[in-house]
Amino acid sequence: MERLTSISEKLGKLPRVVKLGVGLATLAGLTKAHYELTPKPEVSVINLQGVIVSGKASPLSGGQPPLNLENLKKRIDMAFRPKRLKCVLLNINSPGGSPVQCDLIASYIRQKAEEKGVPVVAFVEDVAASGGYWLACAAGQIFVARSSVVGSIGVIGSGFGFTEGMEKVGVERRVFTAGKSKSQLDPFRPLREEDVARQQVILDSLHQHFIDHVKSSRGDRLAEGEELFSGEYWTGEKAVELGLVDGLSLLEPWVAQNFGKEGKDVRVFRMKSGGLLESLLSTLAPSLLPSLAGLATIPMVEARDAGVEALVESALR
């Protein structure tokens, strides 16, 4: 410890840029050394929580980025990167959203699982309904809590009609198109049967995509009956009976039962929005704190710095 204190005092006299470089190199070295000297099975956790739509964070989403492949791709890649990886766990809490984004995310998770030869297991918190359940079916096994809400295997489209209101106000709607079907489901014009029929074809097609995905994932574990695909949803225990999920279990007890105590017997990497550096340090930090105590004066940088992340990421290779 005296030696570390001496090093810290000397570092204090160096320019900030030099201190930063030395600090990062020391941190990376300690992380890599500890990682290599204490080999343990590894598990990655990806949080899939929120509405599934394209785009970035906005005030409407509470400042949190929505679930889509663009926002999740890097985190998914990192989850499959640890070299002693035994499985990837999906921690799901989502009411659904865009069918396209659901398909993109689920397909990419399956692709990575096949490339790495690593199983994927899903755990449902409050809800995995509609698109949330689509994501759960990217896993080979699905576990839920007794009070989790699961299902809603269906597709919905909705809107409003303002034709009578416009008549009362005395407003005339004028629409000009090239192509007889260009204007459809206009809320300011009377609903047309041909528009409804076309919309139903699209909804039925999307619904069939969802059904095919569920059947491909769950196979003969599914119970018989069309009620599964009616859009209805159920709590955890009933979902087990219907074969929509494999059992009742929470993520942490499942890890303990299958791999032992976190930290002691198994490393659990929880993928953070800040990147692999944040996840790696959050996993190794408790055991590294004694070694880092004498380096408290070394400046640290934000976890989102790509150069720093690449440096510490080498510890997993």
Backbone bond lengths (Angstrom), bond angles and torsions (degrees), N, CA, C in turn:
res aa  C-N    CA-C-N  psi(-1)  N-CA   C-N-CA  omega(-1)  CA-C   N-CA-C  phi
1 M - - - 1.454 - - 1.526 111.13 -
2 E 1.395 117.55 -36.23 1.463 121.28 177.86 1.528 110.42 -61.19
3 R 1.352 114.58 -39.23 1.456 119.03 179.89 1.526 110.71 -64.57
4 L 1.334 116.31 -42.71 1.459 120.38 178.82 1.531 110.95 -62.68
5 T 1.350 115.90 -38.19 1.460 119.67 178.81 1.520 111.29 -64.94
6 S 1.339 115.30 -40.92 1.458 120.18 177.91 1.520 111.22 -62.25
7 I 1.334 115.70 -42.60 1.464 120.82 178.15 1.523 109.81 -61.36
8 S 1.331 115.95 -42.80 1.461 120.26 -179.37 1.522 111.38 -61.97
9 E 1.366 116.84 -41.24 1.465 120.71 179.64 1.529 111.22 -64.01
10 K 1.323 115.90 -40.89 1.462 119.99 179.79 1.525 110.99 -66.60
11 L 1.339 114.73 -39.23 1.466 118.68 179.62 1.518 111.51 -63.67
12 G 1.334 115.69 -30.26 1.455 119.55 -178.87 1.517 113.21 -63.21
13 K 1.328 117.70 -21.87 1.458 122.16 -179.15 1.529 112.53 -89.63
14 L 1.313 117.27 -7.69 1.456 121.04 -177.12 1.526 111.04 -85.56
15 P 1.350 117.99 157.15 1.470 120.87 174.55 1.522 110.65 -58.79
16 R 1.319 116.43 153.64 1.475 121.11 -175.56 1.525 111.84 -58.78
17 V 1.337 117.65 -41.86 1.463 120.40 -178.31 1.518 110.71 -62.54
18 V 1.361 116.05 -41.54 1.464 119.87 179.53 1.519 110.24 -66.23
19 K 1.356 115.88 -43.72 1.468 119.65 178.70 1.521 110.97 -59.16
20 L 1.325 115.07 -41.04 1.462 119.21 -179.74 1.523 110.71 -61.49
21 G 1.339 116.13 -45.89 1.460 119.44 -179.86 1.500 112.47 -63.38
22 V 1.350 116.55 -44.34 1.464 120.72 179.16 1.522 110.41 -63.98
23 G 1.345 115.35 -42.19 1.461 118.94 -179.76 1.507 112.83 -62.30
24 L 1.318 116.09 -43.29 1.459 119.99 -179.45 1.522 111.14 -67.57
25 A 1.331 116.24 -40.81 1.465 119.43 178.43 1.525 110.65 -63.41
26 T 1.347 116.32 -40.96 1.465 120.35 178.11 1.516 111.16 -63.92
27 L 1.336 115.19 -45.16 1.456 119.98 179.87 1.517 111.16 -61.22
28 A 1.332 116.02 -45.53 1.462 119.93 179.92 1.518 110.97 -63.94
29 G 1.350 115.67 -40.13 1.460 119.32 -179.91 1.511 112.34 -64.66
30 L 1.332 116.57 -45.54 1.454 120.63 178.71 1.526 111.38 -62.55
31 T 1.346 115.34 -42.14 1.455 119.82 -179.89 1.521 111.26 -62.98
32 K 1.328 116.30 -46.81 1.460 120.72 -178.81 1.527 111.38 -64.90
33 A 1.338 115.88 -43.37 1.459 119.54 -179.23 1.525 111.02 -62.52
34 H 1.329 115.51 -46.85 1.466 118.98 -179.91 1.527 110.94 -63.29
35 Y 1.307 115.42 -40.30 1.462 120.60 -179.39 1.525 111.19 -62.71
36 E 1.324 116.92 -45.34 1.468 121.01 -177.11 1.519 112.42 -72.74
37 L 1.337 117.41 -32.51 1.461 120.78 -176.22 1.524 113.06 -82.82
38 T 1.335 116.49 -11.91 1.470 119.46 -179.98 1.529 109.81 -128.02
39 P 1.331 117.18 68.37 1.469 119.58 -178.17 1.536 111.83 -66.48
40 K 1.307 115.00 133.19 1.467 121.78 179.05 1.519 108.48 -146.18
41 P 1.335 117.80 154.70 1.468 119.13 172.25 1.525 109.50 -61.15
42 E 1.327 116.01 150.46 1.462 120.87 -174.62 1.527 111.47 -126.15
43 V 1.320 113.85 144.46 1.456 122.17 179.65 1.529 107.66 -132.44
44 S 1.321 116.91 135.21 1.467 121.05 176.63 1.529 109.94 -107.60
45 V 1.319 115.65 144.87 1.468 121.61 178.74 1.533 108.76 -122.50
46 I 1.330 116.10 125.89 1.462 121.60 175.45 1.522 108.26 -111.58
47 N 1.317 117.13 121.44 1.465 121.12 176.23 1.525 109.41 -83.23
48 L 1.319 116.23 122.92 1.465 122.73 175.79 1.521 107.04 -117.01
49 Q 1.319 115.55 83.89 1.453 120.72 -172.85 1.523 110.53 -127.79
50 G 1.330 115.43 123.12 1.451 120.63 178.59 1.519 112.36 128.27
51 V 1.314 115.16 -173.81 1.457 121.88 -179.58 1.526 109.19 -81.71
52 I 1.322 116.57 144.40 1.464 122.10 -175.80 1.527 108.90 -99.13
53 V 1.309 116.56 98.43 1.470 122.16 179.29 1.525 108.46 -146.89
54 S 1.313 116.37 162.47 1.456 120.48 176.38 1.521 109.64 -75.59
55 G 1.340 116.55 163.93 1.451 120.68 176.31 1.511 113.41 108.75
56 K 1.336 114.77 177.48 1.453 122.81 -179.14 1.520 110.36 -104.37
57 A 1.318 115.36 -176.12 1.457 120.44 177.86 1.526 110.26 -64.57
58 S 1.330 116.23 147.31 1.455 121.99 179.43 1.524 108.65 -149.48
59 P 1.337 117.45 166.04 1.470 119.38 176.82 1.525 112.40 -57.51
60 L 1.337 116.65 -31.50 1.467 120.50 -179.65 1.523 111.82 -68.21
61 S 1.342 117.00 -25.11 1.465 120.80 179.23 1.521 111.58 -97.74
62 G 1.346 116.01 13.45 1.453 119.96 -179.90 1.518 113.20 71.11
63 G 1.328 116.39 20.03 1.452 120.11 -179.38 1.510 113.99 83.52
64 Q 1.326 117.07 -4.64 1.460 121.41 179.59 1.527 110.08 -93.07
65 P 1.334 118.11 136.74 1.467 119.54 178.55 1.519 111.03 -67.33
66 P 1.323 118.80 138.07 1.464 120.58 177.94 1.519 110.36 -71.63
67 L 1.314 115.90 169.92 1.459 120.75 178.22 1.520 109.61 -83.14
68 N 1.321 116.58 119.07 1.456 122.65 171.35 1.525 107.10 -159.31
69 L 1.318 117.15 166.53 1.461 119.54 -174.26 1.520 111.82 -64.11
70 E 1.325 117.10 -37.13 1.462 119.60 -179.54 1.524 111.06 -59.69
71 N 1.326 117.07 -42.71 1.460 120.64 -178.86 1.523 113.25 -77.88
72 L 1.339 117.61 -23.34 1.461 121.29 -173.37 1.526 114.65 -103.32
73 K 1.319 117.66 -17.19 1.469 120.60 -170.71 1.530 112.30 -55.18
74 K 1.310 117.11 -47.33 1.458 120.15 -178.38 1.527 110.92 -62.83
75 R 1.342 116.45 -41.21 1.463 120.08 -180.00 1.526 111.31 -65.88
76 I 1.325 116.43 -38.61 1.469 120.14 177.97 1.529 110.07 -64.82
77 D 1.331 116.33 -43.91 1.464 120.37 177.77 1.524 110.91 -57.71
78 M 1.329 116.38 -46.04 1.463 120.42 -178.86 1.522 111.73 -64.42
79 A 1.323 116.44 -35.24 1.459 119.99 -178.44 1.521 111.97 -62.69
80 F 1.321 117.12 -30.68 1.463 120.57 -178.58 1.533 112.40 -95.41
81 R 1.333 117.84 9.71 1.463 120.84 -173.73 1.533 115.46 -89.23
82 P 1.326 121.11 -34.04 1.473 119.55 -178.18 1.526 112.27 -52.56
83 K 1.337 116.48 139.00 1.461 119.76 -171.38 1.526 113.44 -80.97
84 R 1.331 118.69 -15.18 1.472 120.88 176.70 1.527 110.51 -109.02
85 L 1.320 115.41 28.11 1.467 121.87 -174.07 1.524 111.90 -65.49
86 K 1.331 115.63 129.41 1.465 121.69 178.42 1.523 112.20 -103.95
87 C 1.323 117.76 -32.55 1.461 120.37 177.23 1.520 109.66 -166.77
88 V 1.320 115.40 160.54 1.466 122.63 175.85 1.527 107.65 -115.18
89 L 1.314 116.24 130.34 1.459 121.81 -177.81 1.527 110.23 -109.18
90 L 1.324 115.61 133.20 1.464 121.66 176.23 1.521 108.17 -101.12
91 N 1.317 116.80 121.50 1.457 121.93 178.16 1.525 107.63 -102.38
92 I 1.342 116.94 101.96 1.470 121.85 -166.22 1.523 112.38 -106.45
93 N 1.318 114.70 135.11 1.461 121.78 172.38 1.525 106.49 -151.77
94 S 1.331 116.79 86.42 1.465 120.53 -174.02 1.524 111.56 -148.22
95 P 1.356 116.88 137.15 1.458 120.70 176.81 1.521 113.09 -86.58
96 G 1.372 116.82 -2.98 1.462 119.12 177.97 1.515 112.77 115.37
97 G 1.332 114.87 -162.25 1.453 120.22 -177.90 1.509 111.88 155.03
98 S 1.317 116.89 -136.85 1.458 123.47 -173.94 1.530 112.74 -68.72
99 P 1.343 118.28 124.82 1.470 120.32 177.05 1.527 112.42 -60.54
100 V 1.324 116.98 -36.04 1.464 120.13 -178.80 1.526 110.55 -66.29
101 Q 1.335 117.19 -47.43 1.464 119.76 179.50 1.527 111.33 -65.36
102 C 1.326 117.61 -35.92 1.470 120.83 175.12 1.523 110.22 -58.98
103 D 1.318 115.68 -45.99 1.460 120.96 -178.61 1.522 110.63 -65.18
104 L 1.337 117.03 -43.03 1.463 121.08 -179.88 1.528 111.50 -61.88
105 I 1.319 116.61 -47.07 1.467 120.71 -177.73 1.525 110.75 -65.94
106 A 1.344 116.46 -49.94 1.463 120.17 -178.08 1.521 111.62 -62.19
107 S 1.327 116.98 -41.60 1.468 120.43 -179.47 1.521 111.15 -65.12
108 Y 1.331 117.00 -37.72 1.462 119.71 -178.98 1.530 111.07 -70.21
109 I 1.324 116.96 -38.71 1.467 120.01 176.48 1.525 110.49 -62.51
110 R 1.310 116.73 -44.30 1.469 120.08 177.71 1.523 111.38 -62.52
111 Q 1.318 116.25 -41.00 1.470 120.44 179.45 1.531 110.75 -59.87
112 K 1.332 116.78 -46.92 1.456 120.81 -179.81 1.528 111.19 -65.13
113 A 1.325 116.76 -38.25 1.460 120.45 179.27 1.526 111.38 -63.65
114 E 1.324 116.73 -40.70 1.457 120.84 178.43 1.533 111.37 -68.48
115 E 1.332 116.94 -40.24 1.459 120.82 179.28 1.523 111.56 -62.31
116 K 1.325 116.86 -42.28 1.464 121.31 -175.66 1.529 113.00 -91.32
117 G 1.334 117.01 -11.66 1.456 119.77 -177.79 1.520 112.60 65.03
118 V 1.354 115.59 37.60 1.462 121.60 -176.33 1.526 109.47 -118.29
119 P 1.337 118.35 132.91 1.460 119.78 178.89 1.530 112.27 -72.15
120 V 1.334 115.60 152.97 1.465 122.85 177.04 1.521 108.27 -118.75
121 V 1.323 116.25 132.42 1.464 122.00 179.66 1.520 108.05 -126.49
122 A 1.337 116.52 133.86 1.469 121.09 -178.19 1.526 110.68 -106.35
123 F 1.333 114.77 143.72 1.465 122.04 175.91 1.525 108.05 -127.77
124 V 1.321 116.05 128.84 1.460 121.62 -177.54 1.520 109.22 -100.70
125 E 1.321 115.92 129.83 1.464 120.36 174.66 1.527 108.50 -87.84
126 D 1.335 118.43 -108.73 1.464 120.63 -177.71 1.523 112.63 -71.52
127 V 1.324 116.30 -45.43 1.458 117.98 -172.24 1.529 111.54 -152.24
128 A 1.322 115.06 140.57 1.468 122.97 167.07 1.518 104.63 -136.28
129 A 1.334 115.15 78.18 1.458 121.10 -176.23 1.512 109.58 -110.03
130 S 1.331 116.33 148.32 1.451 122.18 178.57 1.523 109.75 52.06
131 G 1.355 117.98 -117.56 1.456 119.98 -179.51 1.512 113.81 -61.52
132 G 1.330 117.54 -27.37 1.462 120.48 175.86 1.514 110.99 -62.65
133 Y 1.338 116.68 -38.93 1.460 119.76 177.30 1.530 110.55 -73.46
134 W 1.329 117.04 -32.16 1.469 120.85 174.40 1.527 109.63 -55.68
135 L 1.353 116.75 -45.10 1.460 120.85 178.60 1.528 111.21 -65.29
136 A 1.323 116.86 -39.63 1.461 119.87 179.53 1.525 111.51 -60.55
137 C 1.323 115.90 -33.58 1.464 120.70 -178.94 1.526 112.85 -74.67
138 A 1.326 117.17 -0.20 1.465 119.87 170.49 1.519 109.81 -73.95
139 A 1.326 117.40 -15.93 1.461 122.69 -178.46 1.521 111.87 -93.81
140 G 1.313 115.19 156.28 1.458 120.17 177.12 1.516 112.72 -76.14
141 Q 1.342 116.12 -27.60 1.457 122.26 177.19 1.524 108.85 -135.01
142 I 1.342 115.29 148.61 1.461 121.16 179.88 1.525 108.23 -130.94
143 F 1.339 115.84 129.76 1.456 120.68 176.88 1.526 109.34 -123.67
144 V 1.333 115.76 149.09 1.466 120.82 -175.69 1.520 110.02 -136.85
145 A 1.328 115.49 166.56 1.459 121.74 168.57 1.528 108.18 -86.56
146 R 1.305 116.73 163.13 1.472 119.22 -178.80 1.517 112.17 -59.06
147 S 1.337 116.13 -35.48 1.466 120.35 -176.30 1.523 113.71 -97.84
148 S 1.324 117.66 7.02 1.471 119.60 175.60 1.518 109.70 -63.69
149 V 1.336 116.43 148.29 1.465 121.63 176.37 1.527 107.69 -105.65
150 V 1.337 115.42 125.48 1.461 121.27 -173.00 1.524 109.95 -133.57
151 G 1.332 116.42 144.70 1.465 120.43 173.58 1.512 112.51 123.05
152 S 1.328 115.68 -129.28 1.472 122.67 -176.10 1.527 110.22 57.14
153 I 1.331 115.07 48.21 1.469 120.50 -179.39 1.527 107.55 -80.87
154 G 1.300 115.47 87.34 1.453 121.83 -178.14 1.515 109.56 -165.52
155 V 1.322 116.23 179.89 1.462 121.91 -179.74 1.525 107.54 -133.34
156 I 1.318 116.13 141.59 1.459 119.73 -177.27 1.528 110.50 -132.07
157 G 1.329 114.59 142.94 1.460 121.27 172.80 1.519 107.42 -134.66
158 S 1.307 118.17 139.22 1.469 119.70 -176.43 1.526 110.23 -148.80
159 G 1.311 115.13 169.16 1.459 120.46 -179.85 1.517 109.97 -174.48
160 F 1.333 116.61 -167.88 1.451 122.23 -179.94 1.526 109.62 -130.40
161 G 1.316 115.47 159.20 1.451 120.95 175.17 1.526 110.23 -124.40
162 F 1.329 116.55 130.81 1.468 120.41 -174.92 1.526 112.62 -119.93
163 T 1.340 117.62 19.03 1.465 119.64 -173.37 1.534 112.52 -62.74
164 E 1.319 117.52 -44.12 1.468 119.67 -178.68 1.526 110.90 -68.11
165 G 1.334 115.35 -37.58 1.463 118.20 178.37 1.512 111.71 -63.07
166 M 1.333 116.77 -38.95 1.464 120.49 179.66 1.527 110.83 -66.52
167 E 1.326 116.68 -37.16 1.462 120.14 178.98 1.530 110.71 -64.04
168 K 1.335 115.16 -39.63 1.470 118.50 -179.91 1.527 111.51 -67.21
169 V 1.317 115.51 -36.53 1.465 119.48 -179.89 1.522 111.12 -78.18
170 G 1.337 116.40 -23.97 1.450 120.73 -179.10 1.518 113.11 87.88
171 V 1.352 115.45 35.43 1.464 121.02 179.91 1.520 109.42 -105.59
172 E 1.323 116.56 133.26 1.459 121.58 178.77 1.532 109.65 -104.25
173 R 1.326 116.32 130.97 1.469 122.34 178.75 1.519 109.57 -88.36
174 R 1.358 117.54 129.12 1.459 122.31 178.27 1.523 109.12 -125.04
175 V 1.347 116.15 119.74 1.464 121.81 -178.94 1.518 109.08 -128.66
176 F 1.333 117.80 133.36 1.463 122.59 178.91 1.527 108.16 -122.61
177 T 1.314 116.81 128.93 1.464 120.36 -177.79 1.520 111.00 -135.62
178 A 1.340 114.96 158.88 1.459 123.02 167.55 1.517 105.25 -116.38
179 G 1.318 116.96 108.55 1.458 122.06 -170.72 1.506 108.70 113.64
180 K 1.322 117.13 118.40 1.463 120.84 -170.82 1.527 113.99 -64.64
181 S 1.345 116.79 -22.12 1.471 119.54 -178.09 1.520 112.86 -105.09
182 K 1.324 116.28 11.89 1.464 118.85 -176.59 1.522 111.80 -65.75
183 S 1.302 117.52 -38.35 1.462 121.45 179.17 1.528 108.76 -100.73
184 Q 1.343 115.62 111.56 1.461 120.46 -179.42 1.530 109.87 -132.09
185 L 1.313 115.84 145.41 1.462 123.03 175.56 1.531 111.78 54.00
186 D 1.298 115.75 38.74 1.462 121.28 177.66 1.528 108.41 -67.34
187 P 1.338 118.77 120.14 1.466 120.31 -176.70 1.528 113.81 -68.76
188 F 1.322 116.88 -11.48 1.464 120.31 -178.81 1.519 112.40 -103.08
189 R 1.347 115.97 8.38 1.460 120.80 176.88 1.525 108.88 -128.97
190 P 1.322 118.80 155.95 1.462 120.99 179.90 1.534 111.33 -57.93
191 L 1.324 116.26 143.53 1.460 121.86 -179.47 1.523 110.11 -68.18
192 R 1.344 116.49 132.21 1.457 121.46 -179.05 1.524 110.19 -106.45
193 E 1.334 116.40 140.90 1.465 121.14 -177.28 1.521 111.97 -60.66
194 E 1.332 117.09 -38.32 1.467 119.19 -179.17 1.531 111.68 -66.32
195 D 1.332 116.86 -32.29 1.462 119.85 176.38 1.532 110.54 -66.81
196 V 1.327 115.40 -43.66 1.467 120.64 179.05 1.525 110.51 -61.52
197 A 1.318 116.43 -42.88 1.466 121.09 -179.29 1.528 110.92 -62.70
198 R 1.333 116.43 -43.46 1.473 119.43 179.04 1.527 111.04 -64.80
199 Q 1.328 116.13 -41.15 1.458 119.86 179.25 1.523 111.03 -63.19
200 Q 1.316 117.03 -37.86 1.461 120.99 -179.41 1.521 111.14 -66.74
201 V 1.320 116.97 -36.61 1.472 120.57 176.63 1.524 110.41 -59.88
202 I 1.331 116.18 -43.69 1.464 120.40 179.52 1.524 110.85 -65.21
203 L 1.330 117.46 -45.67 1.456 120.91 179.71 1.526 111.13 -61.65
204 D 1.329 117.06 -42.61 1.474 120.77 179.16 1.523 111.36 -63.36
205 S 1.332 116.11 -38.27 1.461 120.20 179.42 1.529 110.89 -65.65
206 L 1.333 116.80 -45.70 1.458 120.58 178.45 1.531 110.87 -63.74
207 H 1.327 115.54 -38.90 1.465 119.89 178.64 1.534 110.62 -61.57
208 Q 1.326 116.38 -41.33 1.462 119.84 179.83 1.525 111.25 -65.52
209 H 1.335 116.96 -36.38 1.472 120.49 175.84 1.528 109.96 -59.94
210 F 1.328 116.04 -43.32 1.462 122.09 179.29 1.534 109.87 -63.11
211 I 1.312 116.73 -47.19 1.473 121.12 -179.71 1.527 110.52 -60.46
212 D 1.324 116.49 -44.51 1.468 120.28 -179.92 1.528 110.89 -61.14
213 H 1.329 116.31 -39.83 1.463 121.08 179.60 1.523 110.82 -63.90
214 V 1.331 116.57 -44.80 1.466 120.98 -179.60 1.532 110.42 -64.88
215 K 1.327 117.14 -45.43 1.462 120.45 -179.46 1.527 111.46 -64.33
216 S 1.332 116.21 -38.15 1.456 120.30 178.52 1.525 110.85 -63.76
217 S 1.323 116.56 -37.29 1.462 121.22 -178.23 1.521 112.50 -79.54
218 R 1.320 117.38 -46.16 1.463 121.03 -171.59 1.528 113.70 -91.21
219 G 1.332 116.95 -26.60 1.460 120.45 176.16 1.516 113.63 57.14
220 D 1.340 115.83 -135.59 1.468 120.23 -175.83 1.528 112.73 -78.58
221 R 1.320 118.08 5.32 1.470 119.78 174.45 1.524 111.13 -76.22
222 L 1.340 117.12 -18.87 1.452 120.91 -179.50 1.525 111.39 -71.84
223 A 1.322 116.44 140.09 1.457 121.17 174.60 1.525 109.46 -72.76
224 E 1.322 116.53 160.10 1.461 121.41 177.88 1.528 109.93 -76.65
225 G 1.327 115.82 151.22 1.462 119.52 175.42 1.507 112.74 122.19
226 E 1.327 115.32 139.66 1.455 121.61 -177.98 1.527 112.69 -75.66
227 E 1.365 117.41 -10.55 1.456 119.07 -179.16 1.525 111.82 -61.33
228 L 1.333 116.18 -24.69 1.461 119.93 179.38 1.526 111.69 -58.74
229 F 1.321 116.06 -34.20 1.463 121.01 -173.59 1.523 112.92 -109.62
230 S 1.343 115.45 22.08 1.469 120.34 -178.33 1.519 112.94 -86.28
231 G 1.331 117.66 -7.56 1.451 120.92 -174.20 1.515 112.52 96.20
232 E 1.337 116.77 -3.14 1.459 120.60 178.44 1.528 110.08 -71.90
233 Y 1.322 116.93 158.34 1.459 120.76 177.23 1.529 110.02 -135.00
234 W 1.345 115.26 159.47 1.453 121.35 -171.68 1.525 111.12 -139.75
235 T 1.335 115.94 164.26 1.465 120.10 172.57 1.528 109.40 -82.37
236 G 1.319 115.56 172.48 1.452 121.36 -170.15 1.508 116.44 -54.95
237 E 1.316 117.65 -47.94 1.466 120.42 -176.37 1.529 111.77 -62.05
238 K 1.333 116.67 -42.41 1.466 119.93 178.29 1.519 110.44 -67.95
239 A 1.320 116.92 -35.59 1.472 120.33 178.71 1.521 110.93 -62.79
240 V 1.340 116.89 -33.23 1.472 120.33 175.70 1.523 109.93 -65.20
241 E 1.327 116.76 -45.05 1.468 121.38 179.61 1.524 111.49 -60.07
242 L 1.329 116.93 -37.24 1.460 121.39 -177.27 1.526 112.72 -81.51
243 G 1.326 116.83 -6.41 1.461 120.00 -179.94 1.514 113.82 79.63
244 L 1.329 116.94 9.97 1.463 119.92 177.52 1.522 111.26 -72.01
245 V 1.326 116.31 -27.47 1.467 121.91 177.75 1.526 108.31 -135.47
246 D 1.331 115.36 170.27 1.469 120.02 -173.14 1.513 114.26 -99.38
247 G 1.307 118.69 -16.25 1.452 119.19 -179.48 1.504 112.72 170.91
248 L 1.339 115.13 178.51 1.451 122.72 178.86 1.530 108.70 -100.50
249 S 1.295 117.16 117.58 1.457 121.38 178.26 1.516 109.57 -167.71
250 L 1.322 115.70 146.95 1.449 121.63 173.08 1.523 109.05 -98.61
251 L 1.322 116.01 159.98 1.463 120.69 -172.27 1.533 112.68 -61.43
252 E 1.322 118.47 -52.70 1.462 120.81 -175.27 1.536 112.31 -62.94
253 P 1.345 119.48 -46.72 1.476 118.29 176.80 1.523 112.64 -61.60
254 W 1.332 117.27 -34.54 1.464 120.32 179.07 1.527 110.43 -64.73
255 V 1.326 116.69 -43.11 1.467 120.45 178.23 1.525 110.01 -62.17
256 A 1.331 116.86 -45.03 1.460 120.85 -179.32 1.521 111.25 -62.71
257 Q 1.328 116.73 -40.75 1.464 120.78 -178.76 1.522 111.88 -67.45
258 N 1.343 116.93 -36.66 1.458 120.62 -174.60 1.531 114.50 -93.62
259 F 1.346 117.35 -24.73 1.460 119.37 -174.96 1.519 114.51 -130.19
260 G 1.310 118.15 -14.10 1.451 120.21 -179.05 1.518 112.12 104.29
261 K 1.317 115.62 -165.22 1.453 121.71 -174.93 1.526 111.06 -74.68
262 E 1.339 114.69 132.36 1.461 119.57 179.04 1.519 110.16 -63.56
263 G 1.322 116.02 134.28 1.451 121.07 -178.39 1.513 112.33 92.22
264 K 1.306 116.86 -47.15 1.463 121.06 -179.66 1.518 111.77 -83.47
265 D 1.333 116.75 -48.26 1.465 121.09 -175.12 1.524 113.55 -107.50
266 V 1.317 117.28 -23.45 1.459 121.21 -174.90 1.522 109.64 -147.09
267 R 1.328 116.81 144.18 1.451 121.20 173.99 1.521 108.78 -96.85
268 V 1.308 116.56 129.19 1.459 121.57 178.89 1.524 107.92 -113.62
269 F 1.337 116.23 113.22 1.459 121.78 178.53 1.518 108.74 -94.98
270 R 1.320 116.23 114.75 1.465 120.61 177.17 1.519 108.20 -97.62
271 M 1.320 115.57 112.81 1.453 120.28 -174.00 1.521 110.99 -66.00
272 K 1.312 116.34 120.69 1.454 122.12 -178.24 1.518 110.12 -103.35
273 S 1.334 115.15 158.67 1.458 118.80 178.01 1.517 111.13 -66.27
274 G 1.351 117.36 -21.68 1.444 120.79 179.15 1.508 114.00 -75.32
275 G 1.325 118.51 -13.41 1.447 120.24 177.23 1.510 113.67 112.87
276 L 1.318 115.66 -173.28 1.449 122.53 -175.28 1.516 111.64 -66.53
277 L 1.327 117.49 -34.23 1.458 120.47 179.92 1.523 110.77 -58.16
278 E 1.323 116.68 -49.03 1.464 120.91 -178.94 1.520 110.63 -62.58
279 S 1.328 116.96 -42.31 1.456 120.53 -179.47 1.522 111.49 -66.35
280 L 1.334 116.15 -43.64 1.460 120.84 -178.68 1.518 110.81 -64.37
281 L 1.334 116.63 -46.32 1.458 119.92 -178.45 1.520 111.91 -66.84
282 S 1.339 117.31 -37.16 1.462 119.48 179.21 1.520 111.09 -65.30
283 T 1.339 116.42 -26.61 1.458 120.90 179.15 1.524 111.85 -82.19
284 L 1.341 116.95 -40.96 1.458 121.06 -174.13 1.523 113.42 -94.81
285 A 1.328 118.06 -15.95 1.459 121.10 -171.73 1.527 114.57 -53.05
286 P 1.349 120.64 -46.37 1.463 119.25 -176.67 1.526 113.24 -55.31
287 S 1.322 117.05 -41.40 1.455 119.44 -177.94 1.518 112.45 -80.98
288 L 1.343 117.14 -15.52 1.460 120.60 -179.75 1.524 112.58 -93.72
289 L 1.330 117.99 -13.73 1.459 120.49 -173.82 1.526 113.87 -55.34
290 P 1.347 120.14 -42.89 1.463 118.66 178.77 1.523 112.09 -59.23
291 S 1.320 117.83 -40.19 1.463 121.15 -178.72 1.515 111.69 -70.79
292 L 1.335 116.64 -30.86 1.458 120.88 -176.54 1.521 113.05 -87.09
293 A 1.355 116.76 -8.58 1.461 119.79 -172.92 1.527 112.01 -58.47
294 G 1.328 117.31 -39.25 1.449 119.97 -177.55 1.505 114.04 -80.05
295 L 1.335 117.81 -2.90 1.459 121.48 -177.87 1.522 111.54 -107.11
296 A 1.323 116.51 24.23 1.468 120.48 -172.82 1.515 113.16 -62.93
297 T 1.338 117.59 -23.60 1.458 118.89 -177.18 1.510 113.01 -83.21
298 I 1.340 117.99 -7.14 1.458 121.01 -179.35 1.517 109.47 -73.10
299 P 1.329 119.01 124.29 1.479 120.56 -178.37 1.513 111.29 -67.92
300 M 1.320 115.40 142.14 1.455 121.08 176.89 1.524 109.14 -109.82
301 V 1.319 116.12 162.27 1.457 121.00 179.13 1.510 109.51 -121.97
302 E 1.315 115.56 166.32 1.456 121.18 -178.91 1.512 111.78 -62.97
303 A 1.321 116.95 142.94 1.460 121.58 -175.26 1.512 113.36 -63.64
304 R 1.341 117.65 -17.79 1.458 119.13 -176.47 1.527 112.72 -82.49
305 D 1.331 117.42 -1.44 1.463 120.32 179.13 1.520 109.06 -67.48
306 A 1.330 116.98 117.54 1.466 121.36 -173.83 1.516 112.21 -61.42
307 G 1.361 117.63 -37.71 1.452 120.51 -179.08 1.512 112.19 -66.10
308 V 1.329 116.55 -41.95 1.457 120.77 178.91 1.522 110.30 -65.98
309 E 1.328 115.26 -43.32 1.460 119.60 -179.38 1.525 110.90 -60.46
310 A 1.326 116.91 -41.13 1.457 120.54 179.63 1.517 110.71 -65.28
311 L 1.337 117.43 -36.03 1.452 121.40 -179.55 1.516 111.55 -64.46
312 V 1.334 116.28 -51.46 1.465 120.00 -177.45 1.531 111.11 -74.35
313 E 1.317 116.79 -27.33 1.463 120.35 179.33 1.522 111.74 -59.73
314 S 1.335 116.24 -25.82 1.468 119.85 -179.69 1.511 111.71 -62.36
315 A 1.329 117.39 -19.15 1.451 121.06 178.52 1.517 112.52 -63.66
316 L 1.309 117.21 -22.09 1.464 120.60 -178.02 1.525 111.88 -92.93
317 R 1.302 118.61 2.92 1.457 120.69 -175.71 1.504 111.97 -106.45
